[in-house]
Amino acid sequence: MNKLLHILTRFGTLVILALLCIGFSIATWDDYHPDRPQDARKLARQIAAESPDAHVLIVVPKGKDNQEFAEQLEQTLAATKVQVLGTVQGGAVDARNKLVELGESNTRVDYVATHYFAAQIWRPLRPEGFDPLKAQYPSLAQTAVWYPSSYKWPVFLRRENVLTVLNLISVTAIVAIGMTLVIITAGIDLSVGSLIALAMVTAAWVFRYFGEGGEPTLFGLRVGSLTAIGLCALLGLVNGGLVTGFGLPAFIVTLGMMSIARGLAYKISGGSEPIDFNSELFHRLAMGRNLLGIPNPVTLTAILYLTAHFVMTRTTLGRFIYAIGGNAEAARLSGVPVKRVLLLVYAVCGAMCALGGLIYASKHDDGQPNLALGDELQIIAAVVVGGTSLAGGEGKVMGTLVGALILAVISNGMLLLKVDTFSQMIVFGLLILGAAIIDRLKLRSWKVN
């Protein structure tokens, strides 16, 4: 029994995450219609292999993704002997007009290269619409419509959906690092949501101050980002100072800071209206991707978690944090600088909030004082679901990451299954209660043993 409990304690959240992924994958099993640039490359190679001297017309709907599909298709075909007659990016009428133009000029068209949506939805590319054109124009008589083959695959496991899940949970996961450290020391920080909003507004205000026409300079971006991080770390330091210096409960201190930080955000913005700015460079923080196509926030989250894991498992500071959570007085008598460590922990939590706020600001191109309302609950839930004990002294940073992923997977899975928002709230509430009950049962079991 004890061995089973030990296994569940160490790997229980991973098992739950795996079961959720399997369940949502089965529930969202459906036809997949490829339309990515790599699918365009594959289609181009198939056409070139089938008919090396073919004449090809590329047809896609409007949209950035479709444009990338068309560009990749054209670039790959250009590297072969295939002749590209042109690219149509628009609607069904545009596609028909181009085909009529080519037919009237007696230009041979061997293939119309497109993807599933246009091939199956647009009437000019379907048999009932294309056959009359073939009969009317001899140069179109042998034209074939080619698109990437469809196949069965879970919607949940599609690359775009997986990256979307990771990207959406990045802010919660980053702030949860700081929250994990705080909870391991037997504390709590309810001000994280307000600090996120304050960081957004502060950065946006500084960006505009050092910019022209709402477009900040590179110097302004640096100053604004550092100011937001410094301010939130300072307020986190204040939280730690009140907890350690006056012996106030962390719940009360951070509850007060939650109101103070939110009020400061509203004061800086002059009300509830956001502070807008325009910076393509800063926008890349949230919307850019690395060479592997992974969103920048996901990359940043991975780096921060690896760093935090190293600190908590391989450094003296990590051991001090666990010791304080286990028994602060015993840790003090053992020579652990309890007050300094707690000050640092709350300051780090504030800095993580600032990073989360900067990512939000980058994503929205503004600072919104009313953003992240209630985010502290989701962040605490990620920590608790990840196995960190609310009693302190126990927990793992990587467990928090798994907890954040569990929340993200449940949210995304229910969204794909079209579960209403109110039912999702009930599920999340039950999940938090379940994690708290499991934590209490573990403590009770250990006391018995």
Secondary structure, 3 states (H helix, E strand, C coil): CHHHHHHHHHHHHHHHHHHHHHHHHHHCEEEECCCCHHHHHHHHHHHHHHCCCCEEEEEEECCHHHHHHHHHHHHHHHCCCCEEEEEEEECHHHHHHHHHHHHHCCCCCCEEECCHHHHHHCHHHCHHHHHHHHHHCHHHCCCEEECCCCEEEECCCCHHHHHHHHHHHHHHHHHHHHHHHHHHCCCCCCCHHHHHHHHHHHHHHHHHHCEECCEECHHHHHHHHHHHHHHHHHHHHHHHHHHHHCCCCHHHHHHHHHHHHHHHHHHHHCCCCCEECCCHHHHHHHHCECCCCCEHHHHHHHHHHHHHHHHHHHCHHHHHHHHHHHCHHHHHHCCCCHHHHHHHHHHHHHHHHHHHHHHHHHHHCEECCCCCCCHHHHHHHHHHHCCCCCCCCCCCHHHHHHHHHHHHHHHHHHHHCCCCHHHHHHHHHHHHHHHHHHHHHHHHHHHHC
